[in-house]
Amino acid sequence: MVLKEESARLASLEKKIDEINAKLGHVEKLLKKTLREEEQELKEEKTLEKEEDVEIKRLEELERVEQQLQREVNPEPLTKITKHDIAKAFVGALMGVIGHFAFFYGVEISKELTMTRASLLLITSFIVCVVFLYFTGFRKISDKVLIKFLPLRAIVLYATSLFVVVIVLTLFGFVSQDVASFYKEIASISLLAVLGASTADLIGRD
């Protein structure tokens, strides 16, 4: 009887041990599954971090490109007067004066001008130069910079235009001995020269 009871007790213990081992095996499987899921989540997080880094780099690149474009279209070059600007104004004024022999008709018209009208033409030419520069770039600049650089640039273009007029009249032999007549000849052609110089300054802008 004692042996039977011991055998039964051992069998019961083995059964419980098997049940415990089965539960432990189940727990182990759950732990492994959880670990795999956590590893997968870590991989996904790392992938997301990499993608975020790539996006950040792309955004930084886009910002650099945008800043570069802003520098290229920035009207700051208007605040500087270089030899290149003067050369453009010279060529533009030359084209404006020589085109269709406009200087010839200007000389003929000057014969009918009074000194007052000639002076008004010169003043009008300067005003046209200022207005042209303002509406083609300087209105994008702050008032402080505008007041400082617009008159200076306009004066340079205007002076270059008048210089070109004098050169053209001299080259083609239209220089009058009378100072008043020469003054009126310059005035009659000044507007065309200023328009040519201002247009060249706009078209050839960097």
C-alpha positions in Angstrom: 0.0 0.0 0.0 2.8 2.4 0.9 4.5 1.8 -2.4 1.3 2.5 -4.3 0.7 5.7 -2.4 4.3 6.8 -3.1 4.0 6.0 -6.8 0.7 8.0 -6.9 2.4 10.9 -5.1 5.4 10.8 -7.5 3.1 10.6 -10.5 1.1 13.6 -9.2 4.4 15.6 -8.6 5.6 14.7 -12.1 2.3 15.9 -13.6 2.6 19.2 -11.7 6.2 19.6 -12.8 5.1 18.9 -16.4 2.4 21.5 -16.0 4.8 24.0 -14.6 7.3 23.3 -17.4 4.5 23.8 -19.9 3.6 27.1 -18.3 7.3 28.1 -18.2 7.6 27.2 -21.9 4.6 29.3 -22.7 6.0 32.2 -20.8 9.3 31.8 -22.5 7.6 31.9 -25.9 5.7 35.1 -24.9 9.0 36.7 -23.8 10.7 35.8 -27.0 7.7 37.1 -29.0 7.8 40.3 -26.9 11.5 40.7 -27.5 11.1 40.2 -31.2 8.3 42.8 -31.3 10.5 45.2 -29.3 13.4 44.6 -31.7 11.1 45.2 -34.6 9.9 48.5 -33.1 13.5 49.6 -32.4 14.3 48.9 -36.1 11.3 50.8 -37.2 12.2 53.7 -34.9 15.8 53.7 -36.3 14.4 53.7 -39.8 12.1 56.6 -39.0 15.0 58.5 -37.4 17.0 57.9 -40.6 14.1 59.2 -42.7 13.8 62.2 -40.5 17.5 62.9 -40.8 17.1 62.7 -44.6 14.1 65.0 -44.5 16.0 67.5 -42.3 18.9 67.4 -44.7 16.6 68.0 -47.7 14.9 70.9 -45.9 18.3 72.4 -45.1 19.3 72.0 -48.7 16.1 73.7 -49.8 16.7 76.5 -47.4 20.2 77.0 -48.9 18.8 77.0 -52.4 16.1 79.5 -51.4 18.7 81.8 -49.8 20.8 81.5 -52.9 17.8 82.4 -55.1 17.1 85.3 -52.8 20.6 86.6 -53.1 20.4 86.3 -56.9 17.1 88.2 -57.2 17.9 90.6 -54.3 18.0 94.2 -55.6 21.2 94.9 -53.6 23.3 95.2 -56.9 21.3 98.4 -57.5 23.1 99.9 -54.5 26.5 99.5 -56.1 27.8 101.3 -59.2 30.6 99.5 -61.0 32.5 100.0 -64.3 30.2 97.3 -65.7 27.2 99.5 -64.9 28.7 102.5 -66.6 29.7 100.4 -69.6 26.1 99.2 -70.0 24.7 102.7 -69.7 27.3 103.9 -72.3 26.3 101.2 -74.8 22.5 101.7 -74.1 22.8 105.5 -74.6 24.8 105.0 -77.7 22.2 102.7 -79.2 19.4 105.1 -78.2 21.1 108.0 -79.9 22.5 106.3 -83.0 19.5 104.1 -83.6 17.7 105.2 -86.8 20.0 108.2 -86.8 17.9 109.8 -84.0 20.7 112.3 -83.3 20.3 113.8 -86.8 16.6 114.5 -86.2 17.4 115.7 -82.7 19.8 118.3 -84.2 17.1 119.5 -86.6 14.6 119.8 -83.8 17.1 121.7 -81.6 17.0 124.5 -84.1 13.4 125.2 -83.1 14.0 125.0 -79.4 14.3 127.9 -77.0 16.7 127.8 -74.1 13.8 127.3 -71.7 12.5 124.3 -73.6 16.0 122.9 -73.8 16.4 123.2 -70.1 13.0 121.6 -69.5 14.0 118.7 -71.7 17.2 118.1 -69.7 15.2 118.2 -66.4 12.6 115.9 -67.9 15.3 113.4 -69.0 16.7 113.3 -65.5 13.2 112.8 -64.0 12.5 110.0 -66.5 15.8 108.3 -65.5 14.8 108.5 -61.8 11.3 107.2 -62.4 12.5 104.4 -64.6 15.1 103.2 -62.0 12.5 103.4 -59.2 9.8 101.3 -60.9 12.3 98.7 -62.2 14.0 97.8 -58.9 14.5 100.5 -56.4 10.9 100.4 -55.0 11.8 97.0 -53.6 14.5 98.6 -51.4 14.0 100.2 -48.0 13.4 104.0 -48.0 16.8 104.6 -46.2 18.7 102.8 -49.0 16.5 104.4 -51.6 17.2 107.9 -50.6 21.0 107.2 -50.5 21.5 105.3 -53.7 18.7 106.1 -56.2 19.9 109.7 -56.8 23.5 108.6 -57.1 22.7 105.9 -59.6 20.4 108.2 -61.6 23.1 110.9 -61.7 25.7 108.4 -63.0 23.3 107.1 -65.8 22.3 110.6 -66.7 25.9 111.9 -66.8 26.9 108.9 -68.9 24.0 109.5 -71.3 24.9 113.2 -71.8 28.6 112.2 -72.3 27.5 109.8 -75.1 25.4 112.5 -76.7 28.5 114.8 -76.8 30.7 112.1 -78.3 28.1 111.2 -81.0 27.6 114.8 -82.0 31.4 115.3 -82.1 32.0 112.1 -84.2 29.3 113.1 -86.8 30.4 116.7 -86.9 27.3 118.3 -85.4 29.1 120.4 -82.8 27.9 123.9 -83.1 30.4 126.7 -82.4 27.6 128.6 -80.6 27.4 127.3 -77.0 23.6 127.9 -76.8 23.0 125.9 -80.0 25.2 123.1 -78.8 23.3 123.1 -75.4 20.0 122.8 -77.3 21.4 119.9 -79.4 22.4 118.0 -76.3 19.0 118.7 -74.7 17.0 117.5 -77.8 18.8 114.1 -77.8 19.2 113.7 -74.0 15.8 111.9 -73.5 16.7 109.2 -76.1 20.1 108.6 -74.5 18.7 108.4 -71.0 16.0 105.9 -72.1 18.7 103.8 -73.8 21.0 103.8 -70.8 18.2 103.0 -68.4 16.9 100.2 -70.5 20.4 98.7 -70.8 20.8 99.0 -67.0 17.6 97.0 -66.5 18.2 94.3 -69.2 21.8 93.7 -68.4 21.3 93.6 -64.6 23.2 90.7 -62.9 
